[in-house]
Amino acid sequence: MRSAFTLVEMLLVLGIIGLLVGVGVVSFGGVLEGGKNKTALGHINQIQSAVRAYEVDSMKLPTTSQGIGILVEKGKLKKLPVDPWGNAYHYRKPGTKDKGGFDIYSAGPDGVPDNADDVGSWQL
């Protein structure tokens, strides 16, 4: 007498494995998005430090029209980073979140600035 798995048992096991893999992929997707937010905050911290260095040298903050491009021109940054979603970072002086200073932010996953998914210096 030989013992073996039936077709139904094999399909059941494959279904369970597929379900577990699906749950793992969905969970991993959330980890990736959190990682992108952390990367954006790291870039924003770097830009914020360069703005402060510019402020020390020139005794004023860059204007909104100058933007953060002035930081590359003045040698405070080698190049402007791009956010994890492939968009440029935004700079605003005076800030809407930091009324007395400035805001540096990414438009977030949707690429539309000034909405709920923005990642900015106010989160540091």
Secondary structure, DSSP 8 states (H G I E B T S, - for coil): ------HHHHHHHHHHHHHHHHHHHHHHHHHHHHHHHHHHHHHHHHHHHHHHHHHHHHSS---TTTTTHHHHHTTS-SS--B-TTS-B-EEESS-SSSTTS-EEEE-TTTT-SSSTT-EEGGG-
